[in-house]
């Protein structure tokens, strides 16, 4: 039977499990990682793992949520600061988004479509829906900050979401693109599209 932990111990063990989990998932992927290995790395018995997480997929999603919350807060704070020229701001915001997408270890793990498929089969639909709801709220908040604080009038949530999907898709195909084309050139082209669409609006609105 798993031993009881006080609240301080729980916080420390949870942190160790998340650190050990990220290391294992990054090295082995989600499917190949075993709860036994994560537990051993964190210095607890396997049975105690389930005091903190219901499964290794639950642990992965908790790691992903923590990363996501941190990224979102960083972007909010960045956009709340005065930036000057709006076109330069859009370019810098694209760079910030793309840098986070390309370096986030969680996204690196799910670049493999089979890993992503595994997760969607194992995670409760309500959790996935909650993540989607949180993302939609964040995109709406970003759109409002761009419009109200920085006067970028074509920054609507649907456009921002579409552009961010393109950025994520491009990054997830980076190895395939690099094998036959110039990936940095593709990023520069998408950056130009990002700036033009948010600053100038759709082509039909340009007169």
Buried (B, 14 or more C-beta within 10 A) or exposed (E): EEEEBEEEEEEEBBEBBBBBBBBBBEEEBBBEBEBEBBBEBBEBEBEBBEBBBEEBBBBBBBBBBBBBEEBBEEBEEBBEEEBEEBBEBBBEBBEBBBEBBBEBEBBBBBEBEEBBEBBEEBBEEEEEEEBEEBBEEBBBBBBBBBBEBBEBEBBBBEBBBEBBEEBBEBBBEBEEBEEEEEBEEBBEEBBEEBBBBBBEBEEEEEE
